[in-house]
């Protein structure tokens, strides 16, 4: 099952297990720890926590969730930041690993984490995010569980990593350039050029009918070449339909075979559920959203031309007038195929995240 970033108060999240940034001793700390105790019921939770005793850094323990909308609270003790040279990363990764393992042993189908160690423990947020997504990605490649990372707002993260900077620059450069073209040629569009919606419909019809017409990938055409029109009108509709291209489902299946990938690798790598993937594979007429098609392209580690071909099978195309499309293009061009890292970047920029169906 997928990974999702949500804006919420973690005490209000409905999940089988809620992870608490616990105090190592059975006392009520501050921040998330204090909020969880208050929402769960201080007396009951503190009594249960006292029975556990001290919890070492990097370890975890479990109690009932009491009044929280969950079954369990997994208490884990995150490391304090001491410059990064005292085993902080290993300890932080251990918090996530052991909490996830605990959730599996409890039979949980979902778990919600705060961003561990970034409050009073002073762990740098970008490095904490990197550790969290790395562990969660590895876990989800082998397990089916809904994993939530709960934040208050997008600005909660000071993302200074290279991926965030580079994708920001790529979107800004290409998005601005596309908008300048639109503004410069806006009058020409209104004077007779087809709208982008009309252009996309033409592309969809072109794929369905299997015609030899190929509209340009970057801008709607003012008119179709005479020879293309002749090819489109020659023969009967039945002739055109007999030449229909393979479906999205058929092309996807061929790519999976060519890549020698297991189905689980694909739906985990695309951040979609096993059930949604089964729907794709069992329905020859399945028509994906652009989000799903792009998530699958990243899961399959496709290059840009093959990604464009996959999208075309569904009557879709990447556009430089869409920030989401530009981000996906950047990830693929630069082989950024870890969808959890990609989604952190998308979320932080206020762009729709990949997968999660």
C-alpha positions as CSV (number, residue, x, y, z in Angstrom):
1,X,0.0,0.0,0.0
2,X,1.2,3.6,-0.6
3,X,2.9,6.3,1.4
4,X,1.1,9.6,1.8
5,X,2.0,13.0,3.3
6,X,-1.0,14.6,5.1
7,X,-1.5,17.9,6.8
8,X,-3.1,17.2,10.1
9,X,-2.8,16.9,13.8
10,X,-1.4,13.4,14.4
11,X,-3.8,12.9,17.3
12,X,-6.7,13.2,14.8
13,X,-5.4,10.8,12.3
14,X,-7.3,7.5,11.9
15,X,-4.7,4.7,11.6
16,X,-4.1,1.4,13.3
17,X,-1.0,2.6,14.9
18,X,0.2,6.1,15.9
19,X,3.9,6.7,16.5
20,X,4.9,8.9,19.4
21,X,8.2,10.7,19.8
22,X,8.5,9.3,23.3
23,X,10.5,10.5,26.3
24,X,13.1,7.7,27.2
25,X,11.7,7.7,30.7
26,X,8.0,7.1,31.6
27,X,7.2,10.8,31.9
28,X,5.3,13.2,29.7
29,X,7.5,15.2,27.4
30,X,6.7,18.2,25.3
31,X,5.6,18.7,21.7
32,X,4.1,15.6,20.0
33,X,4.5,13.5,23.1
34,X,2.5,15.9,25.2
35,X,-0.2,16.2,22.6
36,X,-0.6,12.5,22.3
37,X,-0.9,12.1,26.1
38,X,-3.5,14.8,26.3
39,X,-5.6,13.3,23.4
40,X,-5.3,9.7,24.6
41,X,-6.0,10.4,28.3
42,X,-3.0,11.3,30.4
43,X,-3.6,9.1,33.4
44,X,-4.4,5.9,31.5
45,X,-1.6,6.3,29.0
46,X,1.0,7.3,31.7
47,X,0.0,4.2,33.7
48,X,0.5,2.0,30.7
49,X,3.8,3.7,29.8
50,X,5.1,3.3,33.3
51,X,4.7,-0.4,33.1
52,X,7.1,-0.5,30.2
53,X,9.8,1.5,32.0
54,X,12.7,3.2,30.2
55,X,13.0,2.9,26.4
56,X,16.5,3.1,24.9
57,X,17.2,5.5,22.0
58,X,16.3,3.8,18.7
59,X,14.0,1.3,20.3
60,X,10.2,1.2,20.6
61,X,7.4,-0.2,22.8
62,X,3.6,-0.3,22.4
63,X,0.6,0.6,24.4
64,X,-3.1,0.9,23.8
65,X,-4.2,4.1,22.0
66,X,-7.0,4.7,24.6
67,X,-9.0,7.7,23.4
68,X,-7.1,8.2,20.1
69,X,-8.7,7.1,16.9
70,X,-6.2,4.2,16.7
71,X,-5.6,0.8,18.2
72,X,-2.0,1.3,19.3
73,X,0.5,3.9,20.2
74,X,4.1,2.9,19.3
75,X,6.5,4.8,21.5
76,X,9.9,5.3,20.0
77,X,12.8,7.3,21.4
78,X,14.6,9.4,18.7
79,X,18.2,10.6,19.0
80,X,19.2,14.1,19.8
81,X,21.3,15.8,17.1
82,X,25.0,16.2,18.1
83,X,26.5,17.1,14.9
84,X,25.8,13.9,13.0
85,X,29.0,12.1,14.2
86,X,27.5,10.2,17.1
87,X,25.4,7.6,15.3
88,X,22.3,9.8,15.0
89,X,21.3,8.6,11.6
90,X,21.5,4.9,12.5
91,X,19.5,5.5,15.6
92,X,16.9,7.5,13.7
93,X,16.6,4.8,11.0
94,X,16.2,2.2,13.8
95,X,13.2,4.2,15.2
96,X,11.4,3.9,11.9
97,X,12.5,0.3,11.2
98,X,11.5,-1.0,14.6
99,X,8.2,0.9,14.6
100,X,7.3,-0.5,11.2
101,X,8.3,-4.0,12.3
102,X,6.2,-3.6,15.5
103,X,3.2,-2.6,13.4
104,X,3.6,-5.7,11.2
105,X,3.7,-7.9,14.3
106,X,0.5,-6.3,15.6
107,X,-1.3,-6.9,12.3
108,X,-1.7,-3.2,11.5
109,X,-2.8,-2.1,8.0
110,X,-1.8,1.5,8.6
111,X,0.6,3.6,10.6
112,X,1.1,7.3,11.1
113,X,4.5,8.9,11.8
114,X,5.4,12.5,12.8
115,X,8.7,13.6,11.4
116,X,10.8,12.1,14.2
117,X,13.6,13.9,16.0
118,X,13.0,17.3,14.4
119,X,11.4,19.1,17.3
120,X,13.3,19.5,20.6
121,X,15.9,17.0,19.4
122,X,17.1,19.5,16.8
123,X,17.7,16.9,14.0
124,X,18.0,18.8,10.7
125,X,14.7,18.5,8.9
126,X,16.1,17.6,5.4
127,X,18.3,14.9,6.8
128,X,15.5,13.6,9.0
129,X,13.2,13.4,5.9
130,X,15.9,11.6,3.9
131,X,16.3,8.9,6.6
132,X,12.5,8.5,7.0
133,X,11.8,8.2,3.3
134,X,14.7,5.8,2.8
135,X,13.5,3.4,5.5
136,X,9.8,3.7,4.5
137,X,10.6,3.1,0.8
138,X,12.6,-0.1,1.7
139,X,9.8,-1.3,3.9
140,X,7.0,-0.7,1.3
141,X,9.0,-2.6,-1.3
142,X,8.5,-5.7,0.8
143,X,5.3,-5.0,2.7
144,X,1.7,-3.9,2.2
145,X,0.8,-1.1,4.7
146,X,-0.5,2.4,4.4
147,X,2.2,4.7,5.8
148,X,1.3,8.3,6.6
149,X,3.8,11.1,7.4
150,X,1.8,13.7,9.3
151,X,2.7,17.4,9.1
152,X,1.1,20.7,10.0
153,X,2.0,22.6,6.8
154,X,4.2,22.5,3.8
155,X,6.5,25.0,5.2
156,X,7.3,22.7,8.1
157,X,10.3,21.4,6.2
158,X,13.3,23.5,5.3
159,X,14.2,21.4,2.3
160,X,17.8,22.3,1.3
161,X,18.6,19.0,-0.5
162,X,19.9,18.9,-4.0
163,X,16.7,17.2,-5.4
164,X,14.5,20.0,-4.1
165,X,16.7,22.8,-5.4
166,X,17.2,21.2,-8.8
167,X,13.6,20.3,-9.5
168,X,12.6,23.8,-8.4
169,X,15.0,25.4,-10.8
170,X,13.9,23.0,-13.6
171,X,10.2,23.8,-13.1
172,X,10.8,27.6,-12.8
173,X,12.9,27.7,-16.0
174,X,10.6,25.6,-18.2
175,X,7.3,26.7,-16.8
176,X,8.2,30.4,-17.3
177,X,9.3,29.8,-20.8
178,X,6.1,28.0,-21.7
179,X,4.0,30.8,-20.2
180,X,5.9,33.4,-22.2
181,X,5.1,31.5,-25.4
182,X,1.4,31.3,-24.5
183,X,1.2,35.0,-23.8
184,X,3.1,35.9,-27.0
185,X,1.0,33.6,-29.2
186,X,-2.3,34.0,-27.3
187,X,-3.8,36.2,-30.1
188,X,-2.9,33.6,-32.7
189,X,-4.6,30.9,-30.7
190,X,-7.8,33.0,-30.5
191,X,-7.5,33.8,-34.3
192,X,-8.0,30.2,-35.3
193,X,-5.6,27.8,-33.7
194,X,-7.2,24.9,-31.7
195,X,-7.2,25.2,-28.0
196,X,-5.1,22.9,-25.9
197,X,-8.2,20.9,-25.0
198,X,-9.1,20.5,-28.7
199,X,-5.5,19.5,-29.4
200,X,-5.5,16.9,-26.7
201,X,-8.8,15.5,-28.1
202,X,-7.2,15.3,-31.5
203,X,-4.3,13.3,-30.1
204,X,-6.7,11.0,-28.3
205,X,-8.7,10.4,-31.5
206,X,-5.4,9.8,-33.4
207,X,-4.4,7.1,-30.9
208,X,-7.9,5.4,-30.8
209,X,-8.3,5.3,-34.6
210,X,-4.7,4.3,-35.3
211,X,-4.2,7.0,-37.9
212,X,-0.8,8.0,-39.1
213,X,-1.3,11.7,-38.2
214,X,1.1,12.9,-35.5
215,X,0.4,16.2,-34.0
216,X,3.4,18.0,-32.5
217,X,4.2,17.2,-28.9
218,X,4.9,20.8,-27.8
219,X,2.3,23.0,-29.4
220,X,-1.1,22.6,-31.0
221,X,-0.9,22.6,-34.8
222,X,-2.5,25.4,-36.8
223,X,-3.6,22.9,-39.5
224,X,-2.9,19.4,-40.6
225,X,-0.8,18.6,-43.6
226,X,-2.7,17.7,-46.7
227,X,-1.2,14.2,-46.9
228,X,-2.1,13.5,-43.3
229,X,-5.7,14.6,-44.1
230,X,-5.7,12.3,-47.1
231,X,-4.5,9.4,-45.0
232,X,-7.1,10.1,-42.4
233,X,-10.0,10.1,-44.8
234,X,-8.8,7.3,-47.1
235,X,-10.7,4.0,-46.6
236,X,-13.5,3.2,-44.2
237,X,-13.8,3.6,-40.5
238,X,-13.5,-0.2,-40.1
239,X,-10.1,0.0,-41.8
240,X,-8.9,2.6,-39.3
241,X,-10.2,0.6,-36.4
242,X,-8.5,-2.5,-37.5
243,X,-5.2,-0.5,-37.3
244,X,-5.9,0.5,-33.7
245,X,-2.8,0.7,-31.4
246,X,-2.3,-1.7,-28.5
247,X,-4.0,-0.6,-25.3
248,X,-2.4,1.0,-22.2
249,X,-2.8,-2.2,-20.3
250,X,-1.1,-4.3,-23.0
251,X,1.8,-1.8,-23.4
252,X,2.2,-1.7,-19.6
253,X,2.3,-5.5,-19.4
254,X,4.9,-5.6,-22.1
255,X,7.1,-3.1,-20.3
256,X,6.9,-5.1,-17.1
257,X,8.0,-8.2,-18.9
258,X,10.8,-6.4,-20.7
259,X,12.0,-5.0,-17.4
260,X,11.7,-8.4,-15.8
261,X,9.9,-6.9,-12.8
262,X,7.6,-8.5,-10.3
263,X,4.1,-7.0,-10.0
264,X,4.8,-6.1,-6.4
265,X,7.9,-4.1,-7.4
266,X,5.7,-2.1,-9.8
267,X,2.8,-1.2,-7.6
268,X,5.1,-0.5,-4.6
269,X,7.4,1.5,-6.8
270,X,4.4,3.5,-8.2
271,X,3.0,4.1,-4.7
272,X,-0.3,2.6,-5.6
273,X,-2.3,-0.2,-3.8
274,X,-2.2,-3.8,-4.8
275,X,-5.9,-3.6,-5.4
276,X,-5.6,-0.7,-7.8
277,X,-2.8,-2.5,-9.7
278,X,-5.0,-5.6,-10.0
279,X,-7.7,-3.4,-11.5
280,X,-5.3,-2.2,-14.1
281,X,-4.1,-5.7,-15.0
282,X,-7.6,-7.2,-15.2
283,X,-9.3,-4.6,-17.2
284,X,-8.3,-4.3,-20.9
285,X,-10.2,-1.0,-21.2
286,X,-8.6,0.5,-18.2
287,X,-7.9,4.2,-18.7
288,X,-5.4,5.7,-16.2
289,X,-5.2,9.2,-14.8
290,X,-2.1,11.0,-15.8
291,X,-1.0,10.7,-12.1
292,X,-1.2,6.9,-12.2
293,X,0.5,6.6,-15.6
294,X,3.4,8.9,-14.5
295,X,3.7,6.9,-11.2
296,X,4.0,3.7,-13.2
297,X,6.6,5.2,-15.5
298,X,8.7,6.1,-12.5
299,X,8.2,2.6,-10.9
300,X,9.4,1.0,-14.2
301,X,12.4,3.4,-14.4
302,X,11.4,4.4,-17.9
303,X,13.3,7.0,-20.0
304,X,11.4,10.0,-21.3
305,X,10.6,8.7,-24.8
306,X,9.1,5.5,-23.4
307,X,7.2,7.5,-20.8
308,X,5.7,9.6,-23.5
309,X,4.8,6.5,-25.4
310,X,3.1,5.0,-22.3
311,X,1.1,8.2,-21.8
312,X,0.1,8.2,-25.5
313,X,-1.5,4.8,-25.1
314,X,-3.9,6.5,-22.7
315,X,-4.4,9.6,-24.8
316,X,-2.2,11.7,-22.5
317,X,0.9,13.8,-22.9
318,X,3.3,15.8,-20.7
319,X,3.0,19.5,-21.0
320,X,5.4,22.3,-20.1
321,X,2.4,24.4,-19.0
322,X,1.9,22.0,-16.0
323,X,4.1,22.1,-13.0
324,X,3.2,18.5,-12.2
325,X,4.2,17.4,-15.7
326,X,7.5,19.4,-15.5
327,X,8.4,17.8,-12.2
328,X,7.7,14.3,-13.5
329,X,9.8,15.1,-16.6
330,X,12.7,16.2,-14.4
331,X,12.5,13.1,-12.2
332,X,12.6,10.9,-15.3
333,X,15.4,12.8,-17.1
334,X,17.5,12.7,-14.0
335,X,16.6,9.1,-13.0
336,X,15.1,10.1,-9.7
337,X,13.0,6.9,-9.4
338,X,12.5,6.9,-5.6
339,X,8.9,7.9,-5.6
340,X,8.8,8.7,-1.9
341,X,11.6,11.3,-2.2
342,X,9.9,12.6,-5.3
343,X,6.6,13.0,-3.4
344,X,8.3,14.9,-0.6
345,X,9.5,17.4,-3.1
346,X,6.2,17.6,-4.9
347,X,4.3,18.1,-1.6
348,X,6.7,20.8,-0.4
349,X,6.1,22.7,-3.7
350,X,2.3,22.4,-3.4
351,X,2.1,20.0,-6.3
352,X,0.0,16.9,-6.5
353,X,1.9,13.9,-5.3
354,X,2.3,10.7,-7.3
355,X,0.4,7.5,-6.8
356,X,-1.5,6.9,-3.4
357,X,-4.6,5.3,-5.1
